[in-house]
Amino acid sequence: MITYVYAQDLKGAIGYQNDLPWHLPSDLKFFKEVTMGHTMLMGRTTFESMDRRILPGRKTVVLTSQEDYGKDIDELELVHSVEDVLELAKNQELMVIGGAGVFKSLMEHVDKILRTVIEGEFPADTYMPDIDQNIFRLDKVIDLPADDKNPYPHRFEWWVRK
């Protein structure tokens, strides 16, 4: 099973200069909760934006064309094609966390989308397309207001393939 996990603003922005355009502790907590204990798949640039760190409690897999990438990093697994990713996803829920190229290459195979929508617009250079509601249905929504630690109202959405 392939699950996308990402946050976006109202215009679909997901990144700016290899980083998140916002700081939202509630979303970071949500990300940790939904990915904990799972295998996370990401592209090389996304992994590098995380300072090439393996997050605790999660297996890290990087999709890259570089055969010898990350050989110095214990516990890092590499895949080199969409076919490799699909094989990996046969017996587990694979949490795909970015970047845009990885999302685009796997879009026809995604089963579930866990999306945070932030009620704001931010400077960005990377965007997600709208979710095709002919293919996915919204299954659950949790709305959260802005508060002392989270400066923007936001919502967590669960989308599933029809």
Secondary structure, 3 states (H helix, E strand, C coil): CEEEEEEECCCCEEECCCCCCCCCHHHHHHHHHHHCCCEEEEEHHHHHHCCCCCCCCCEEEEECCCCCCCCCCCCEEEECCHHHHHHHHHHCCEEEEECHHHHHHHHHHCCEEEEEEECCCCCCCEECCCCCCCCEEEEEEEEECCCCCCCCCEEEEEEEEC
